[in-house]
Amino acid sequence: MTTSIRGDVKDISLAARGKDRIEWAAKDMPVLRLIRERFAKDLPLKGVRMSGCLHITTETANLAITLQAGGADLVLCASNPLSTQDDAAAALVSEYGIPTFAIKGEDEQTYYRHINAALDHKPNLTMDDGCDLVTTLHTTRTELIPAIIGGMEETTTGVIRLKSMEKNGVLRFPVLAVNDSDTKHMFDNRYGTGQSSIDAIIRSTNILLAGRTMVVFGYGWCGRGVASRAHGMGANVIVTEIDPTRALEALMDGYRVLPSIEAAALGDIFITVTGNVNVIDRCHLELMKDGVLLANSGHFNDEINIPELEKLATSKRRVRDFVDEYTYADGRQIHLLAEGRLVNLSAAEGHPASVMDMSFANQALGAEYMLSHANKLQPRVYTLPAELDKEIARLKLHAMGVRIDTLTPEQEQYLNSWESGT
Ligand SMILES: NC(=O)c1ccc[n+]([C@@H]2O[C@H](COP(=O)([O-])OP(=O)(O)OC[C@H]3O[C@@H](n4cnc5c(N)ncnc54)[C@H](O)[C@@H]3O)[C@@H](O)[C@H]2O)c1
């Protein structure tokens, strides 16, 4: 481990490989590239101190380079102990001069030490993925709050936590819920999590999905993506839900919908994407068949009740990278992937750059928006304006070489009128 004042990364000699991969990701991030070019000219973030708690991936590196081009003075730390790409972290430090505190596999103590190191930067703007930075600020680092203008939050779970802070009157600065932009959750959560979670399950096990029964817990944006990609590879998908509308949607999308306790005995592969706790609990674990795979792609590692799995097992061993085999007293073996941490970022590379292009365009434009509107915002959770969201979609379509229609004056007038009917 190399520790320096420029951050804390696993091995700085990985930087050259990290730079190659960061440049590879950049090829598929055309919207962010356009923003970077404008930022480099206009310097909208000049002199602004930023602390970002994000998954340290090659795509995040491209966001960081964009913010740096806009004049930001930026420090990064990991938003999950297992999601860091050590080569990207090394490159951020040594190739791009962005202090980064992140080591794949770091323990919880190191994880929070890194968050605190990022906060020692005394930020004016925060970026979070899961709200651990903002909650640390509001609990143990409150002295830093007066300097903060606002923040951005990347994921559903973080937005839920922020809304709870807002509701309880404890949130002390405005935060933009980047996740709530259409160009974020409709693409990143659905197609990004869909593809990369399946990728991670296959990379870590080399399992054939065709003909297997896959149980997807939660049919939100992530669940829809995971179910459709698994179905596309020939799995028989069962969905579990607690929301009647989402359950109905899953049913009409062609999946079997069952109570989780019934699905527990049928599945070969289980994946949780609910943002909720103990969705796979002891009662489910007791019913599972020999040889099943368990994975989580929700934000925190509490969707599968791992302490109960540990109690049920008489032995545990690591059988492949990111695969732990738990053996019950009756001989059944249950395989937990990536220690129950979000599987796509732990056992694979996370979302493809093409979707992160839109998510991080929202982060970059969000930072600019927050700075220019700070005096009008209250300590609440906001979404990005719809025009910025649409502009990101427009730029993405343009980059993909796809053209669409525009309204004719007659159509525009028609849509704005009420007089004409049957
Ligand atoms: N792995 C990743 O890279 C990645 C990417 C984006 C979001 N996330 C995370 O994934 C989680 C889901 O995000 P989303 O955007 O799909 O949220 P969402 O709110 O759209 O969907 C969650 C769904 O889970 C359902 N649910 C809640 N409790 C349940 C239970 N006990 N059993 C069955 N279903 C239940 C809800 O009714 C809802 O339909 C969040 O934690 C989010 O932060 C992960």
The ligand as a Gaussian input file, in Angstrom:
#p B3LYP/6-31G(d) Opt

LIG

0 1
 N      -25.628000      -1.599000      -8.667000
 C      -25.634000      -0.378000      -9.132000
 O      -24.721000       0.041000      -9.848000
 C      -26.785000       0.511000      -8.840000
 C      -27.167000       1.509000      -9.757000
 C      -28.276000       2.307000      -9.462000
 C      -28.975000       2.102000      -8.277000
 N      -28.535000       1.138000      -7.390000
 C      -29.234000       0.872000      -6.128000
 O      -30.181000      -0.169000      -6.374000
 C      -31.282000      -0.063000      -5.464000
 C      -32.579000       0.006000      -6.262000
 O      -32.586000       1.200000      -7.044000
 P      -33.811000       1.531000      -8.048000
 O      -33.418000       2.785000      -8.726000
 O      -34.165000       0.325000      -8.826000
 O      -34.950000       1.846000      -6.960000
 P      -36.533000       1.815000      -7.189000
 O      -37.114000       2.575000      -6.058000
 O      -36.867000       2.213000      -8.581000
 O      -36.905000       0.255000      -7.038000
 C      -36.831000      -0.472000      -5.857000
 C      -37.989000      -1.470000      -5.884000
 O      -37.826000      -2.409000      -4.814000
 C      -39.110000      -2.677000      -4.284000
 N      -38.983000      -3.216000      -2.932000
 C      -38.743000      -2.554000      -1.770000
 N      -38.712000      -3.435000      -0.751000
 C      -38.923000      -4.667000      -1.288000
 C      -39.014000      -5.969000      -0.737000
 N      -38.879000      -6.198000       0.582000
 N      -39.235000      -7.020000      -1.581000
 C      -39.389000      -6.817000      -2.923000
 N      -39.330000      -5.597000      -3.491000
 C      -39.086000      -4.526000      -2.670000
 C      -39.838000      -1.334000      -4.355000
 O      -41.244000      -1.501000      -4.301000
 C      -39.366000      -0.797000      -5.703000
 O      -40.226000      -1.172000      -6.771000
 C      -30.975000       1.169000      -4.627000
 O      -30.281000       0.772000      -3.459000
 C      -30.046000       1.982000      -5.514000
 O      -29.285000       2.911000      -4.796000
 C      -27.491000       0.332000      -7.677000

